[in-house]
Amino acid sequence: MSFSITDLMRPNIASLIPYSSARNEFTGRAEVFLDANENWRDFVGDKGRNRYPDPMQRALKQKIEQVLGLPMDKLVVGNGSDEIIDLLFRIFCVPGRDKVLVMSPTYGAYQVFADINNVGVSDCPLKDDFTVDLHRLEAICHLINMGNPSTGMHKMLFLCSPNNPSGNSIPLEPIRHIATCFKGITVVDEAYFDFSGKPSAVTLMEECPRLVVMRTLSKSWGLANARVGLAVAPPEMVAAMNKVKYPYNMSGIAQELAIEALGQADEVARGVREIITERTLVATRLRNYRFVLEVYPSDANFLLVRVEDPNGVYDYLKGRGIIIRNRTTVRGCFGCVRITIGSKTENQKLLQALDEWEVMSC
Ligand SMILES: Cc1ncc(COP(=O)(O)O)c(C=O)c1O
């Protein structure tokens, strides 16, 4: 049995009549705006900060289409991709009844948004080398496909590629296979895509009708502070996200900054290449330490590293003013720390400190 995207939605969302904002109702040209109860004065300059921003972020979407080649009519932009994840839970998962499927270890926010929405989480753990356990996942998908949208079912499957915290990508073929086999919504989180050099799951969207792909400007585009995430989604999902999101979910300032950043594509591509080169250099240096047991291959801007004494390394670096992420308590990551690739200088400081830790810990 196959379900349409609308079949999978919370029934109250499928039938929701959304709030219609003043800026949504009027889109033409005018000189006098007396429709949104704004202040006619702008006390902080002349950039129109007294006016509500475009709720549909049209100029930003145009720029995204032009620079990233993602079709404007399939785009939703959010206050970070975290907002997109939250929207998906609120659109598809009935609290206390539905579930989602994740593959641990992965981005922790999927679990947190599930908890906030009182949605259960099933896990199909990645293998020891962090690749997808395809046979197990396929078997789980066949089982959970037996669910029924009206009585509760696994509504979403999260695939993070490249995965946080392991750093590896999931090849397109297993994504295509699973997205076809799973009758719910397959969400591919491509937050670190630009560091991977691999093809995007966006190319699968035609043959996989229930697939949604997320990206963010927080990583390669250097705009974590502005909070800009996006989803490429099928039309029914775009319509639902536009209904459920806050009317003005992204500030005008964030929209302007995103357009500005997207105008720096060459500079950003150079930055990405620099980080990839540094990633290789740092990984090579790390592999030479005796206290390092494994440096996992990474398609992202960080490295997952298994060490002899993760708490010791973490505390030592903290004492030196260098903060990394201790992941040793995360399922599947025993003994691991996650290290973001910084500037050349920052990476040198890290390695200098670790040289000393190597001497001290022997
Ligand atoms: C895999 C993954 N997805 C999404 C996000 C959230 O990104 P944003 O800053 O766009 O909310 C992160 C942030 O670290 C992440 O690692």
Ligand as a Chemical Component Dictionary entry (heavy atoms), coordinates in Angstrom:
data_LIG
# 
_chem_comp.id                   LIG 
_chem_comp.type                 NON-POLYMER 
_chem_comp.pdbx_formal_charge   0 
_chem_comp.three_letter_code    LIG 
# 
loop_
_chem_comp_atom.comp_id 
_chem_comp_atom.atom_id 
_chem_comp_atom.alt_atom_id 
_chem_comp_atom.type_symbol 
_chem_comp_atom.charge 
_chem_comp_atom.model_Cartn_x 
_chem_comp_atom.model_Cartn_y 
_chem_comp_atom.model_Cartn_z 
_chem_comp_atom.pdbx_ordinal 
LIG C1 C1 C 0 23.666 17.309 10.641 1  
LIG C2 C2 C 0 23.202 18.651 11.059 2  
LIG N1 N1 N 0 22.025 19.090 10.623 3  
LIG C3 C3 C 0 21.562 20.302 10.956 4  
LIG C4 C4 C 0 22.286 21.121 11.782 5  
LIG C5 C5 C 0 21.684 22.440 12.183 6  
LIG O1 O1 O 0 22.048 23.413 11.328 7  
LIG P1 P1 P 0 21.451 24.897 11.409 8  
LIG O2 O2 O 0 22.529 25.757 11.955 9  
LIG O3 O3 O 0 21.084 25.229 9.993  10 
LIG O4 O4 O 0 20.244 24.835 12.307 11 
LIG C6 C6 C 0 23.529 20.717 12.265 12 
LIG C7 C7 C 0 24.312 21.591 13.150 13 
LIG O5 O5 O 0 25.338 21.298 13.663 14 
LIG C8 C8 C 0 23.991 19.440 11.903 15 
LIG O6 O6 O 0 25.165 18.972 12.344 16 
# 
loop_
_chem_comp_bond.comp_id 
_chem_comp_bond.atom_id_1 
_chem_comp_bond.atom_id_2 
_chem_comp_bond.value_order 
_chem_comp_bond.pdbx_ordinal 
LIG C1 C2 SING 1  
LIG C2 N1 SING 2  
LIG C2 C8 DOUB 3  
LIG N1 C3 DOUB 4  
LIG C3 C4 SING 5  
LIG C4 C5 SING 6  
LIG C4 C6 DOUB 7  
LIG C5 O1 SING 8  
LIG O1 P1 SING 9  
LIG P1 O2 DOUB 10 
LIG P1 O3 SING 11 
LIG P1 O4 SING 12 
LIG C6 C7 SING 13 
LIG C6 C8 SING 14 
LIG C7 O5 DOUB 15 
LIG C8 O6 SING 16 
# 
